[in-house]
Amino acid sequence: MKLALARGLHYQNPLVYNFFAALKLGRDYHLRYRIAAGQIRPGESILDVCAGFGEFKKFLPGSCDYRAVEASPSFHKILAAKNIPFYSQNLHQGLRDIPKFKVITMVISLCQFRNTSLHQLLEDFKKIAEKIVIVEDVLPDGKRTPPIVERFRDHLCATDYYLPMQLFTAKDFQSLMDQHGYECYAYNDRYWVGRYERKGS
């Protein structure tokens, strides 16, 4: 397959999406979901933002009401086939016309909006949910993804709802969470968690 033909395949083909996720994450492939699911109680209503094809639902406690927000038309078809209700939105314009939920989750996706709607999303989430759980793949301070890797990633992800971006460093992510009143902690050397819970909820 020529490289030109691969443009944008990451968010159009679940096999490609899973392959590169597994290549990158290895044994930790499902850990990101387990981290987020550990914050969820049985019976809570969940809005999973940038949900992909709804894989996170498998890790939730029983009786949760799960709904997705996703921009990819290809993933919409998969969500529909799984009978997962979803909202189709390009979040570079913020989160619009969404009802209230108990919990919003966002798993390794926040960095995609750092050049557009990042700050708006973090505040929009508070208006919609009582609890917010963000899991992010974070680089050590002072480290950056090699430019050739960034170019390859941006080529595979190129769609009208993806913009080139950089991963957060630990310092970046902690500063961002502090700025918006979210708790923040390192789960391990790779994953950091941002968490917000409305007082009295």
CORGI-V356966 format. One record per backbone hydrogen bond with DSSP energy under -1.0 kcal/mol. CO is the residue of the C=O (numbers start at 1). NH is the residue of the N-H. Records with the same first field share a line. If there is no record, write none. Layout:
CO->NH, NH
This chain:
3->6
6->9
9->12, 13
13->17
14->18
15->19
16->20
17->21
18->22
19->23
20->24
21->25
22->26
25->28
26->29
30->34
31->35
32->36
33->37
34->38
36->39
37->40
41->44
44->65
45->103
46->67
47->105
48->69
51->54
54->57
55->58
56->59
57->60
61->64
62->43
65->46
67->48
68->87
69->50, 51
72->76
73->77
74->78
75->79
76->80
77->81
78->82
79->84
80->83
85->68
87->70
90->93
91->94
102->131
103->47
104->133
105->49
106->135
109->112
110->113
111->114
113->116, 118
117->121
118->122
119->123
120->124
121->125
125->129
128->101
130->198
131->104
132->196
133->106
134->194
135->108
136->192
139->170
140->143
146->150
147->151
148->152
149->153
150->154
151->155
152->156
153->157
155->8
156->10
159->162
168->139
169->173
170->174
171->175
172->176
173->177
174->178
175->179
176->180
177->182
178->181
183->195
185->193
190->138
191->187, 188
192->136
193->185
194->134
195->183
196->132
198->201
